[in-house]
Amino acid sequence: MVAGAHPLDTPATDTPATDSAATDSVATRLAVVVPTLSDDAALARLLPLLGRLARAPEDVIVVDGAASEATAELCRGAGCTWMPSPPGRGLQLTAGIAAARAAGADVLWMVHADCEPHALSAHAIREATAAGAAGGYFGFRFGGARSALKRFLEVCIAWRCRLSMVYGDQGIFVTRAAYDASPGIRPQPLFEEVALVRALRRTRRFVAVPLPITVSERRWQRDGLLRRTLRNRALALAYLLGLDPVTLERWYRASRAREARR
């Protein structure tokens, strides 16, 4: 290997774009991994939607941090795989990804339970990876009524994604080969996707898919749009400066508890 090269920088071996529509539907197995924790209402909306996507995923794996029988029954009714797991998004995602890889997935797609992918998102993932993308993400869009503040924050998030980091609520997807050549998802409570995204960016084949993924406004409205944005930026800066994610999660939960008592 050339000095300084990264294992993800090897040339793409995916099917050329001109043949993708004919080939990737046969050759590419797309698996969705959904981490959830006591959020059955959101999951009940998401699972049928995934089944209705154009060129829908072959596998949907729900990793349940609450190990709830109600969630298990919901998944059985939707024809999805249910997995219990210790709580923590990093732990849940790593467990789900391991199961997807064992099932033969070629492309891994991480979707939060309170998100709504675009109807063409699975099709777009297949097209992007067939054209040589190592991975990618979707544009952040707030759910609920539109407002000037939401639009402003969406523009800010789009610029953050171009210039620095993409986070898990934007439907990150990655080919199995690229995932295996990267640090992967880290089993930590916050910023579990950072090492993976950094590795994918180094390939120069980490693409922004020009479709939105709609993110529930529930938590944002509960915390306040600007307050949540500022808290998220403070956490990201602290992580960048080297603070332990377990410590950051404790700070986040304590902050939330103080606000709930007001």
C-alpha positions as CSV (number, residue, x, y, z in Angstrom):
1,M,0.0,0.0,0.0
2,V,1.3,3.5,-0.8
3,A,2.5,5.4,2.2
4,G,-0.2,7.6,3.7
5,A,-3.0,5.8,1.8
6,H,-6.1,4.8,3.6
7,P,-7.7,1.3,3.0
8,L,-10.9,3.0,1.9
9,D,-9.2,4.9,-0.9
10,T,-8.9,1.8,-3.1
11,P,-10.8,2.2,-6.5
12,A,-14.5,1.5,-6.4
13,T,-15.4,-2.0,-7.8
14,D,-19.2,-1.4,-7.8
15,T,-21.2,-1.9,-11.0
16,P,-20.9,1.1,-13.4
17,A,-23.7,3.6,-13.2
18,T,-24.9,2.7,-16.7
19,D,-25.7,-0.8,-15.5
20,S,-26.9,0.0,-12.0
21,A,-30.6,-0.2,-12.5
22,A,-30.3,-3.7,-14.1
23,T,-27.7,-5.1,-11.7
24,D,-27.9,-3.6,-8.2
25,S,-31.5,-4.8,-7.6
26,V,-30.2,-8.3,-8.0
27,A,-26.7,-8.1,-6.5
28,T,-27.1,-5.5,-3.7
29,R,-28.7,-6.5,-0.4
30,L,-29.7,-3.4,1.5
31,A,-30.3,-3.6,5.3
32,V,-31.8,-0.9,7.5
33,V,-30.7,-0.8,11.2
34,V,-33.1,1.1,13.5
35,P,-32.0,1.7,17.1
36,T,-35.0,2.4,19.3
37,L,-35.7,2.9,23.0
38,S,-39.3,3.0,24.3
39,D,-40.5,4.8,21.1
40,D,-43.1,2.5,19.7
41,A,-45.3,5.3,18.4
42,A,-42.5,6.5,16.1
43,L,-41.6,3.0,15.2
44,A,-45.1,2.1,14.2
45,R,-45.0,5.0,11.7
46,L,-41.5,4.2,10.3
47,L,-41.8,0.4,9.7
48,P,-44.7,0.4,7.2
49,L,-43.0,3.4,5.5
50,L,-39.8,1.4,5.0
51,G,-41.8,-1.4,3.4
52,R,-43.4,1.0,0.9
53,L,-40.1,2.6,-0.3
54,A,-39.3,2.2,-4.0
55,R,-36.9,-0.8,-4.3
56,A,-37.3,-1.3,-0.6
57,P,-34.6,-2.8,1.7
58,E,-34.3,-6.5,1.9
59,D,-33.8,-6.4,5.7
60,V,-35.1,-4.2,8.5
61,I,-33.4,-4.9,11.8
62,V,-34.8,-3.1,14.9
63,V,-32.4,-3.0,17.9
64,D,-34.4,-2.4,21.0
65,G,-32.6,-0.9,24.0
66,A,-35.6,-1.5,26.2
67,A,-36.0,-5.2,25.3
68,S,-39.8,-4.6,25.2
69,E,-42.2,-7.3,24.3
70,A,-44.6,-4.6,22.9
71,T,-41.8,-3.5,20.5
72,A,-41.0,-7.1,19.6
73,E,-44.7,-7.7,18.7
74,L,-44.7,-4.5,16.6
75,C,-41.7,-5.7,14.7
76,R,-43.2,-9.2,14.2
77,G,-46.4,-7.6,12.8
78,A,-44.3,-5.6,10.3
79,G,-42.2,-8.5,9.2
80,C,-39.0,-7.0,10.6
81,T,-36.2,-8.5,12.7
82,W,-36.3,-7.6,16.4
83,M,-33.1,-7.7,18.6
84,P,-32.9,-6.8,22.3
85,S,-29.8,-4.9,23.3
86,P,-28.4,-2.9,26.2
87,P,-29.4,0.7,25.8
88,G,-27.1,3.1,24.1
89,R,-27.2,4.1,20.4
90,G,-23.6,3.0,19.7
91,L,-24.1,-0.4,21.3
92,Q,-27.5,-0.9,19.5
93,L,-26.1,0.1,16.1
94,T,-23.0,-2.1,16.4
95,A,-25.3,-5.1,17.3
96,G,-27.6,-4.4,14.4
97,I,-24.8,-4.0,12.0
98,A,-23.3,-7.2,13.1
99,A,-26.6,-9.0,12.5
100,A,-27.0,-7.3,9.0
101,R,-23.5,-8.4,8.0
102,A,-24.2,-11.9,9.1
103,A,-27.4,-11.9,7.0
104,G,-25.3,-10.9,3.9
105,A,-26.0,-7.2,3.7
106,D,-24.0,-5.4,1.0
107,V,-25.1,-1.9,2.1
108,L,-25.9,-0.8,5.7
109,W,-28.4,2.1,6.3
110,M,-28.8,3.6,9.7
111,V,-32.2,5.2,10.4
112,H,-33.5,6.6,13.6
113,A,-36.9,5.6,14.7
114,D,-38.3,9.2,14.7
115,C,-37.1,9.9,11.2
116,E,-39.1,9.6,7.9
117,P,-37.1,8.7,4.8
118,H,-38.1,10.0,1.4
119,A,-40.0,7.6,-0.8
120,L,-37.1,7.3,-3.2
121,S,-34.4,7.0,-0.6
122,A,-33.7,3.3,-0.9
123,H,-33.6,3.6,-4.7
124,A,-31.2,6.5,-4.4
125,I,-28.9,4.5,-2.1
126,R,-28.8,1.7,-4.6
127,E,-28.0,4.1,-7.4
128,A,-25.3,5.9,-5.4
129,T,-23.5,2.8,-4.3
130,A,-23.7,1.2,-7.8
131,A,-22.1,4.4,-9.1
132,G,-19.1,4.0,-6.7
133,A,-20.1,5.8,-3.5
134,A,-18.6,4.4,-0.4
135,G,-21.5,5.9,1.6
136,G,-23.6,9.0,2.0
137,Y,-26.4,10.8,3.8
138,F,-29.6,12.7,3.2
139,G,-30.6,16.4,3.8
140,F,-32.0,17.2,7.2
141,R,-35.6,18.5,7.2
142,F,-37.7,19.3,10.3
143,G,-41.1,17.6,10.5
144,G,-44.2,19.6,11.5
145,A,-45.3,23.0,10.3
146,R,-42.7,25.0,8.3
147,S,-41.2,28.2,9.8
148,A,-38.5,30.7,9.0
149,L,-36.4,29.4,12.0
150,K,-36.6,25.8,10.8
151,R,-35.5,26.8,7.3
152,F,-32.6,28.8,8.7
153,L,-31.5,25.9,10.9
154,E,-31.8,23.5,8.0
155,V,-29.5,25.7,5.9
156,C,-27.0,25.8,8.8
157,I,-27.1,22.1,9.1
158,A,-26.5,21.7,5.4
159,W,-23.4,23.9,5.6
160,R,-22.2,22.0,8.6
161,C,-22.5,18.7,6.7
162,R,-20.5,20.2,3.7
163,L,-17.7,21.6,5.9
164,S,-17.4,19.2,8.9
165,M,-19.6,16.5,10.4
166,V,-22.7,14.5,9.5
167,Y,-24.7,12.9,12.3
168,G,-26.9,9.9,12.6
169,D,-30.3,11.5,12.2
170,Q,-29.5,12.1,8.5
171,G,-29.8,8.5,7.4
172,I,-26.1,7.6,7.0
173,F,-25.5,4.6,4.7
174,V,-22.3,2.8,3.9
175,T,-21.2,-0.2,1.8
176,R,-20.1,-3.2,3.7
177,A,-16.6,-3.0,2.1
178,A,-16.2,0.6,3.2
179,Y,-17.5,-0.1,6.7
180,D,-15.1,-3.0,7.1
181,A,-12.2,-0.8,6.1
182,S,-13.2,1.9,8.6
183,P,-13.3,2.2,12.4
184,G,-17.0,1.6,12.1
185,I,-19.7,2.7,14.6
186,R,-18.2,3.0,18.1
187,P,-20.0,1.4,21.1
188,Q,-20.4,4.7,23.0
189,P,-23.4,6.7,24.1
190,L,-22.8,9.9,22.0
191,F,-21.0,10.7,18.7
192,E,-20.9,7.0,17.8
193,E,-20.8,7.8,14.1
194,V,-18.0,10.3,14.1
195,A,-15.1,8.0,13.4
196,L,-17.0,6.3,10.6
197,V,-18.0,9.6,8.9
198,R,-14.4,10.9,9.1
199,A,-13.1,7.7,7.4
200,L,-15.8,7.9,4.7
201,R,-14.9,11.6,4.0
202,R,-11.3,10.6,3.4
203,T,-12.4,8.4,0.6
204,R,-13.9,11.4,-1.3
205,R,-16.7,9.0,-2.1
206,F,-19.1,10.1,0.7
207,V,-22.0,11.6,-1.1
208,A,-24.9,14.0,-0.2
209,V,-28.0,12.5,-1.6
210,P,-30.3,15.3,-2.9
211,L,-33.4,14.0,-1.0
212,P,-34.6,15.0,2.5
213,I,-35.0,12.8,5.5
214,T,-37.7,14.3,7.8
215,V,-36.8,14.4,11.4
216,S,-39.5,14.5,14.1
217,E,-39.7,18.0,15.7
218,R,-40.9,16.5,19.0
219,R,-37.7,16.6,20.9
220,W,-36.6,19.9,19.2
221,Q,-39.9,21.6,20.2
222,R,-39.7,20.1,23.7
223,D,-36.2,21.5,24.3
224,G,-36.6,24.7,22.1
225,L,-35.1,24.8,18.6
226,L,-32.4,27.2,19.4
227,R,-31.6,25.8,22.9
228,R,-31.3,22.3,21.5
229,T,-29.1,23.6,18.7
230,L,-26.8,25.4,21.1
231,R,-26.6,22.4,23.4
232,N,-25.7,20.1,20.5
233,R,-23.0,22.4,19.3
234,A,-21.6,22.6,22.9
235,L,-21.5,18.8,23.1
236,A,-19.8,18.5,19.7
237,L,-17.2,21.1,20.7
238,A,-16.5,19.3,24.0
239,Y,-16.1,16.0,22.1
240,L,-13.8,17.6,19.6
241,L,-11.7,18.8,22.6
242,G,-11.3,15.3,23.9
243,L,-14.0,15.0,26.6
244,D,-15.2,11.4,27.2
245,P,-18.6,10.7,25.6
246,V,-19.8,8.9,28.7
247,T,-19.1,12.1,30.7
248,L,-20.9,14.2,28.0
249,E,-23.9,11.9,28.2
250,R,-24.1,12.4,31.9
251,W,-23.9,16.2,31.5
252,Y,-26.6,16.0,28.8
253,R,-29.0,14.0,31.0
254,A,-28.4,16.2,34.0
255,S,-29.1,19.3,31.9
256,R,-32.4,17.7,30.6
257,A,-33.4,16.8,34.2
258,R,-32.8,20.4,35.4
259,E,-35.0,21.8,32.6
260,A,-37.7,19.2,33.4
261,R,-37.9,20.5,37.0
262,R,-38.5,24.1,36.0
